[in-house]
Amino acid sequence: MLKAKIFVQLKASVLDPQGKAVTNSLHHLGFQNVLETRISKYIEITFSSDDETEVRKQVEHICDSLLANPNTETYHYQFETVE
């Protein structure tokens, strides 16, 4: 079995109001050295297959069609073998 660990992030050019709110809160808590916070999504999907080529195709299709908005987000992933 393979587990895909998927990270979906806003493109650098896209404003992140949630991240800005977290940065402001951190400043209020005394963390003045925090310059910027960006909020991302982390998703794990476990597949019954061990065929990395096939699972890679499926992960890319899943990300392109559901998990990431190609206009505002990018994604990357890595695989882990599950016993």
N, C-alpha and C positions, 0 to 999 in steps of 0.2 A: 504494500500500500504506500501511496505517496501523499504527503500533506503539502499543500501549497500555502505559503505564508505571503500574503498579498498586502502591499502598502500602496494606498491611494492618497495622493497629495495634490493640493492646489498648485497650478502653475505659478511660477515666481511673479508673473505679471498680474495675477488676480489678487484683489484685496481680500483679506481674511478678517472680517469683523469679529468673529469668535476669538481668533488668536489675539487681536488687538485688545479685546475685553480681558483676556487672561493676562496679557502683559500689564495692563493698567492695574489689575488686581494684585499682581506680584509687586508692582511698584508701591502700592498702598501697604503691602505687608513688609516693606523694607528691602526688597530685592532690587535696588536701584541699578545694579549692573546688568540686568536683563535688558537686552536691546530689542528683541523681537520674539514673538511666539507664533508658530504656525500650527494649526490643528490639522491632523491627518486621520485617515481611517486605516485600521488594521483588520484584516479578515483572514481566517484560516478555513481551508476547505480540504477535507480528506477524501481521497479517491481510492476506489478498490483496486485500481490498476497499478502496476509497477512500470508500465511503459512510459518513460519520461517524455518521449516525442509526442505521443498521443495526448498525454495529460497537459503538456505545454500548449498544444493547440486548443484544448478545451479551456484552459485557464485564460488564454488570450481572448477567446471568444466570449467567455463569461465577463471578463473585465471590459471589453469593448462594448458589449451589449447591455450590461446591467450595472456593474460596480463603479465604473469611472465615466464621467462626462468628458468626452474628448475635447470639448471646447474650453474647459476650465481646469481639467485635472490630468495628471500623469499617473502612471503606476509602474511598479516593478515588483518582482516576486522572486521567491527562492523555494526550493523543494527540500523536504526532509523525509527520510524514509521512516515509515511507521511500522513497527513490528507487531 
